Amino acid sequence: MWPKTFAAIFGGGLISISVMLNLNYILPLDVDTRLFLGLLMAFPLWIGAMIWCYASDSGWHAWRRCGGLLLVSVGFNTLFFFS
C-alpha cells in the first residue's frame, strides 16, 4: 500500500501542477482569473489523480499511470513554453 501512497501523493501532485500550467497557457482569461481557477481546480484534480493511483493493481502500475500522464502533460508544457 505504501508504494501506491507515494505514487498518489507525489505523482498526483506533479500531475495536478502540470495540468494547471497547461490550462494557464490555454485559457484566454486575465491573469488573476486564471490563477483563481488554478487554485480552485488543482486540489480536486490532485484528488482525482490520487484515486486513480489507488485503483491500480500495484505500486509499479500506479507509477506507470502517473508517469505516462505526466510525460504527456510535460510535453504540452514544453510545447506551450517554447511557442
DSSP file (Angstrom, degrees, kcal/mol; ACC not computed):
  #  RESIDUE AA STRUCTURE BP1 BP2  ACC     N-H-->O    O-->H-N    N-H-->O    O-->H-N    TCO  KAPPA ALPHA  PHI   PSI    X-CA   Y-CA   Z-CA
    1    1 A M     >        0   0    0      0, 0.0     4,-1.9     0, 0.0     5,-0.1   0.000 360.0 360.0 360.0 -30.0    0.0    0.0    0.0
    2    2 A W  H  >  +     0   0    0      1,-0.2     4,-2.7     2,-0.2     5,-0.2   0.895 360.0  53.8 -66.1 -39.7    2.9    2.4    0.6
    3    3 A P  H  > S+     0   0    0      0, 0.0     4,-2.2     0, 0.0    -1,-0.2   0.907 110.5  47.6 -61.5 -37.5    4.1    2.4   -3.0
    4    4 A K  H  > S+     0   0    0      2,-0.2     4,-2.5     1,-0.2    -2,-0.2   0.873 110.6  53.1 -67.1 -35.4    0.7    3.4   -4.2
    5    5 A T  H  X S+     0   0    0     -4,-1.9     4,-2.7     2,-0.2     5,-0.2   0.930 110.1  46.2 -65.0 -45.8    0.5    6.1   -1.5
    6    6 A F  H  X>S+     0   0    0     -4,-2.7     4,-2.3     1,-0.2     5,-0.7   0.902 113.8  49.0 -64.7 -39.6    3.8    7.6   -2.6
    7    7 A A  I  X>S+     0   0    0     -4,-2.2     5,-1.0    -5,-0.2     4,-0.9   0.903 113.2  48.3 -63.9 -40.1    2.7    7.5   -6.2
    8    8 A A  I  X5S+     0   0    0     -4,-2.5     4,-0.6     3,-0.2     5,-0.3   0.924 117.2  40.0 -66.9 -44.8   -0.6    9.1   -5.3
    9    9 A I  I  X5S+     0   0    0     -4,-2.7     4,-1.4     3,-0.2    -2,-0.2   0.975 128.9  26.0 -71.1 -55.2    0.9   11.9   -3.3
   10   10 A F  I  X5S+     0   0    0     -4,-2.3     4,-2.2    -5,-0.2    -3,-0.2   0.938 127.5  42.3 -80.1 -46.8    3.9   12.8   -5.3
   11   11 A G  I  X<S+     0   0    0     -4,-0.9     4,-2.4    -5,-0.7    -3,-0.2   0.915 116.7  49.0 -65.3 -42.4    2.8   11.7   -8.8
   12   12 A G  H  X<S+     0   0    0     -5,-1.0     4,-2.4    -4,-0.6    -1,-0.2   0.882 110.8  51.0 -64.7 -38.2   -0.7   13.1   -8.3
   13   13 A G  H  X S+     0   0    0     -4,-1.4     4,-2.3    -5,-0.3    -1,-0.2   0.915 111.2  47.2 -64.9 -42.6    0.7   16.4   -7.1
   14   14 A L  H  X S+     0   0    0     -4,-2.2     4,-2.5     2,-0.2    -2,-0.2   0.891 112.0  50.6 -66.4 -38.7    3.0   16.7  -10.1
   15   15 A I  H  X S+     0   0    0     -4,-2.4     4,-2.8     2,-0.2     5,-0.3   0.930 110.3  50.3 -61.9 -45.1    0.2   15.9  -12.5
   16   16 A S  H  X S+     0   0    0     -4,-2.4     4,-2.0     1,-0.2    -2,-0.2   0.924 112.9  45.4 -60.7 -45.7   -2.0   18.5  -10.9
   17   17 A I  H  X S+     0   0    0     -4,-2.3     4,-2.0     2,-0.2    -1,-0.2   0.925 114.5  48.3 -63.6 -45.0    0.6   21.2  -11.1
   18   18 A S  H  X S+     0   0    0     -4,-2.5     4,-1.9     1,-0.2    -2,-0.2   0.907 111.8  47.9 -66.3 -42.4    1.5   20.3  -14.7
   19   19 A V  H  X S+     0   0    0     -4,-2.8     4,-2.3     1,-0.2    -1,-0.2   0.894 111.0  51.8 -66.1 -38.6   -2.1   20.2  -15.9
   20   20 A M  H  X S+     0   0    0     -4,-2.0     4,-1.8    -5,-0.3    -1,-0.2   0.861 107.0  53.3 -67.6 -33.9   -2.9   23.5  -14.3
   21   21 A L  H  X S+     0   0    0     -4,-2.0     4,-1.3     2,-0.2    -1,-0.2   0.903 108.1  51.3 -64.1 -39.6    0.2   25.0  -16.0
   22   22 A N  H  X S+     0   0    0     -4,-1.9     4,-1.8     1,-0.2     3,-0.5   0.927 109.0  50.1 -61.0 -44.3   -1.2   23.8  -19.3
   23   23 A L  H  X S+     0   0    0     -4,-2.3     4,-2.7     1,-0.2    -1,-0.2   0.840 104.2  58.9 -64.9 -32.1   -4.6   25.4  -18.6
   24   24 A N  H  < S+     0   0    0     -4,-1.8    -1,-0.2     1,-0.2    -2,-0.2   0.838 109.4  44.4 -65.7 -31.1   -2.9   28.7  -17.7
   25   25 A Y  H  < S+     0   0    0     -4,-1.3    -2,-0.2    -3,-0.5    -1,-0.2   0.831 118.8  43.0 -77.3 -32.3   -1.4   28.7  -21.2
   26   26 A I  H  < S+     0   0    0     -4,-1.8    -2,-0.2    -5,-0.1    -3,-0.2   0.896  90.6  88.7 -84.0 -42.5   -4.7   27.7  -22.9
   27   27 A L     <  -     0   0    0     -4,-2.7     2,-1.0    -5,-0.1     7,-0.1  -0.359  66.4-146.0 -66.8 130.0   -7.4   29.8  -21.1
   28   28 A P        +     0   0    0      0, 0.0     2,-0.2     0, 0.0    -1,-0.1  -0.334  61.0 111.2 -90.8  54.4   -8.0   33.2  -22.7
   29   29 A L  S    S-     0   0    0     -2,-1.0     0, 0.0     1,-0.2     0, 0.0  -0.657  75.8 -78.0-118.1 173.5   -8.7   35.0  -19.4
   30   30 A D     >  -     0   0    0     -2,-0.2     4,-2.2     1,-0.1     5,-0.2  -0.260  45.9-108.8 -66.8 162.1   -6.9   37.6  -17.3
   31   31 A V  H  > S+     0   0    0      1,-0.2     4,-2.3     2,-0.2     5,-0.2   0.896 117.6  50.4 -62.5 -42.6   -4.0   36.5  -15.2
   32   32 A D  H  > S+     0   0    0      1,-0.2     4,-2.0     2,-0.2    -1,-0.2   0.860 110.7  49.5 -67.6 -34.0   -5.9   36.9  -11.9
   33   33 A T  H  > S+     0   0    0      2,-0.2     4,-2.6     1,-0.2    -1,-0.2   0.893 110.7  49.9 -69.9 -40.3   -8.8   34.8  -13.2
   34   34 A R  H  X S+     0   0    0     -4,-2.2     4,-2.3     2,-0.2    -2,-0.2   0.899 111.0  49.8 -64.6 -39.5   -6.5   32.0  -14.4
   35   35 A L  H  X S+     0   0    0     -4,-2.3     4,-2.2     2,-0.2    -2,-0.2   0.911 111.2  48.8 -63.9 -42.7   -4.8   32.0  -11.0
   36   36 A F  H  X S+     0   0    0     -4,-2.0     4,-2.0     2,-0.2    -2,-0.2   0.922 112.5  47.5 -63.6 -44.9   -8.1   31.8   -9.2
   37   37 A L  H  X S+     0   0    0     -4,-2.6     4,-2.3     1,-0.2     5,-0.2   0.881 110.7  53.3 -64.1 -37.2   -9.3   28.9  -11.4
   38   38 A G  H  X S+     0   0    0     -4,-2.3     4,-1.9     1,-0.2    -2,-0.2   0.904 109.1  48.1 -63.3 -41.6   -6.0   27.2  -10.9
   39   39 A L  H  X S+     0   0    0     -4,-2.2     4,-0.6     1,-0.2    -1,-0.2   0.873 114.9  46.0 -66.7 -36.4   -6.3   27.4   -7.2
   40   40 A L  H  < S+     0   0    0     -4,-2.0    -2,-0.2     1,-0.2    -1,-0.2   0.850 120.0  37.9 -74.2 -34.2   -9.9   26.1   -7.3
   41   41 A M  H  X S+     0   0    0     -4,-2.3     4,-1.8    -5,-0.2    -2,-0.2   0.682  99.6  73.6 -94.2 -18.6   -9.2   23.2   -9.7
   42   42 A A  H  X S+     0   0    0     -4,-1.9     4,-2.3    -5,-0.2     5,-0.2   0.914  95.9  48.6 -66.3 -43.8   -5.8   22.0   -8.6
   43   43 A F  H  X S+     0   0    0     -4,-0.6     4,-2.3     2,-0.2    -1,-0.2   0.935 112.6  45.8 -68.1 -46.1   -6.9   20.2   -5.4
   44   44 A P  H  > S+     0   0    0      0, 0.0     4,-2.3     0, 0.0    -1,-0.2   0.873 113.2  52.3 -62.7 -33.3   -9.8   18.3   -7.0
   45   45 A L  H  X S+     0   0    0     -4,-1.8     4,-2.2     2,-0.2    -2,-0.2   0.900 109.1  49.6 -65.9 -40.2   -7.5   17.3   -9.8
   46   46 A W  H  X S+     0   0    0     -4,-2.3     4,-2.3     2,-0.2    -1,-0.2   0.903 110.4  50.2 -64.3 -41.9   -5.0   16.0   -7.3
   47   47 A I  H  X S+     0   0    0     -4,-2.3     4,-2.5     2,-0.2    -2,-0.2   0.911 109.6  51.3 -63.8 -41.5   -7.6   14.0   -5.5
   48   48 A G  H  X S+     0   0    0     -4,-2.3     4,-2.1     1,-0.2    -2,-0.2   0.905 110.7  48.2 -61.5 -41.6   -8.7   12.5   -8.8
   49   49 A A  H  X S+     0   0    0     -4,-2.2     4,-2.0     2,-0.2    -1,-0.2   0.874 110.5  52.2 -66.2 -36.7   -5.1   11.5   -9.6
   50   50 A M  H  X S+     0   0    0     -4,-2.3     4,-2.4     2,-0.2    -2,-0.2   0.916 109.7  48.1 -65.3 -42.8   -4.8   10.0   -6.2
   51   51 A I  H  X S+     0   0    0     -4,-2.5     4,-1.3     1,-0.2    -2,-0.2   0.896 110.0  53.1 -63.6 -39.5   -7.9    7.9   -6.6
   52   52 A W  H  < S+     0   0    0     -4,-2.1    -1,-0.2     1,-0.2    -2,-0.2   0.877 110.2  47.9 -63.8 -37.7   -6.6    6.8  -10.0
   53   53 A C  H >< S+     0   0    0     -4,-2.0     3,-1.6     1,-0.2    -2,-0.2   0.904 109.5  51.9 -69.4 -41.1   -3.3    5.7   -8.4
   54   54 A Y  H 3< S+     0   0    0     -4,-2.4    -1,-0.2     1,-0.3    -2,-0.2   0.736 101.1  62.9 -68.3 -21.0   -5.1    3.8   -5.6
   55   55 A A  T 3< S+     0   0    0     -4,-1.3    -1,-0.3    -5,-0.2    -2,-0.2   0.495  85.2 106.3 -79.7  -2.7   -7.2    2.0   -8.2
   56   56 A S  S <  S-     0   0    0     -3,-1.6     3,-0.1    -4,-0.1   -52,-0.0  -0.286  77.2-126.2 -74.4 161.9   -4.0    0.4   -9.6
   57   57 A D  S    S-     0   0    0      1,-0.1     2,-0.3     2,-0.0    -1,-0.1   0.837  85.7  -1.7 -76.3 -34.0   -3.1   -3.2   -9.0
   58   58 A S  S  > S-     0   0    0      1,-0.1     4,-1.9    -5,-0.1     5,-0.1  -0.892  76.5 -97.5-147.6 174.7    0.4   -2.4   -7.6
   59   59 A G  H  > S+     0   0    0     -2,-0.3     4,-2.3     2,-0.2     5,-0.2   0.879 121.9  53.6 -65.6 -38.1    2.7    0.4   -6.8
   60   60 A W  H  > S+     0   0    0      1,-0.2     4,-2.2     2,-0.2    -1,-0.2   0.908 108.6  49.3 -63.6 -41.7    4.6   -0.1  -10.1
   61   61 A H  H  > S+     0   0    0      2,-0.2     4,-2.3     1,-0.2    -1,-0.2   0.886 109.8  52.1 -64.9 -38.6    1.4    0.2  -12.0
   62   62 A A  H  X S+     0   0    0     -4,-1.9     4,-2.5     2,-0.2    -2,-0.2   0.909 110.2  47.9 -63.7 -42.5    0.4    3.4  -10.2
   63   63 A W  H  X S+     0   0    0     -4,-2.3     4,-2.9     2,-0.2    -2,-0.2   0.869 110.4  52.4 -67.4 -35.2    3.8    4.9  -11.0
   64   64 A R  H  X S+     0   0    0     -4,-2.2     4,-2.4     2,-0.2     5,-0.2   0.909 110.2  48.5 -65.7 -41.2    3.4    3.9  -14.7
   65   65 A R  H  X S+     0   0    0     -4,-2.3     4,-2.0     2,-0.2     5,-0.2   0.956 116.3  42.3 -61.1 -50.2    0.0    5.6  -14.8
   66   66 A C  H  X S+     0   0    0     -4,-2.5     4,-2.6     1,-0.2    -2,-0.2   0.916 114.5  51.2 -64.2 -42.8    1.3    8.8  -13.2
   67   67 A G  H  X S+     0   0    0     -4,-2.9     4,-2.4     2,-0.2    -1,-0.2   0.896 109.4  49.7 -63.5 -41.0    4.4    8.8  -15.3
   68   68 A G  H  X S+     0   0    0     -4,-2.4     4,-1.8     2,-0.2    -1,-0.2   0.940 115.1  42.6 -63.4 -47.5    2.6    8.4  -18.6
   69   69 A L  H  X S+     0   0    0     -4,-2.0     4,-2.3    -5,-0.2    -2,-0.2   0.878 114.0  52.4 -66.6 -36.9    0.2   11.1  -17.9
   70   70 A L  H  X S+     0   0    0     -4,-2.6     4,-2.9    -5,-0.2     5,-0.2   0.894 106.9  52.4 -66.7 -39.6    2.9   13.4  -16.5
   71   71 A L  H  X S+     0   0    0     -4,-2.4     4,-2.1     2,-0.2    -1,-0.2   0.906 110.6  47.7 -63.2 -40.9    5.0   12.9  -19.6
   72   72 A V  H  X S+     0   0    0     -4,-1.8     4,-2.0     2,-0.2    -2,-0.2   0.933 114.5  46.1 -64.0 -45.2    2.2   13.9  -21.9
   73   73 A S  H  X S+     0   0    0     -4,-2.3     4,-2.3     1,-0.2    -2,-0.2   0.899 112.6  49.2 -66.7 -40.9    1.4   16.9  -19.7
   74   74 A V  H  X S+     0   0    0     -4,-2.9     4,-2.6     2,-0.2    -1,-0.2   0.863 107.8  56.3 -66.9 -34.8    5.1   18.0  -19.5
   75   75 A G  H  X S+     0   0    0     -4,-2.1     4,-2.3    -5,-0.2    -2,-0.2   0.925 109.1  45.2 -61.1 -43.9    5.3   17.6  -23.3
   76   76 A F  H  X S+     0   0    0     -4,-2.0     4,-2.8     2,-0.2     5,-0.2   0.886 110.6  54.8 -66.8 -37.6    2.5   20.0  -23.7
   77   77 A N  H  X S+     0   0    0     -4,-2.3     4,-2.3     2,-0.2    -2,-0.2   0.932 110.1  46.5 -58.3 -45.0    4.0   22.4  -21.2
   78   78 A T  H  X S+     0   0    0     -4,-2.6     4,-2.2     2,-0.2    -2,-0.2   0.906 112.0  50.7 -64.3 -42.3    7.2   22.4  -23.2
   79   79 A L  H  X S+     0   0    0     -4,-2.3     4,-0.8     1,-0.2    -2,-0.2   0.923 113.8  44.0 -61.7 -45.2    5.4   22.9  -26.4
   80   80 A F  H  < S+     0   0    0     -4,-2.8    -1,-0.2     1,-0.2     3,-0.2   0.862 112.7  52.8 -68.9 -34.7    3.4   25.9  -25.0
   81   81 A F  H  < S+     0   0    0     -4,-2.3    -2,-0.2    -5,-0.2    -1,-0.2   0.894 113.9  40.4 -68.9 -40.3    6.5   27.4  -23.3
   82   82 A F  H  <        0   0    0     -4,-2.2    -1,-0.2     1,-0.2    -2,-0.2   0.522 360.0 360.0 -90.4  -4.9    8.7   27.4  -26.4
   83   83 A S     <        0   0    0     -4,-0.8    -1,-0.2    -3,-0.2    -2,-0.2   0.468 360.0 360.0-103.9 360.0    6.0   28.5  -28.9
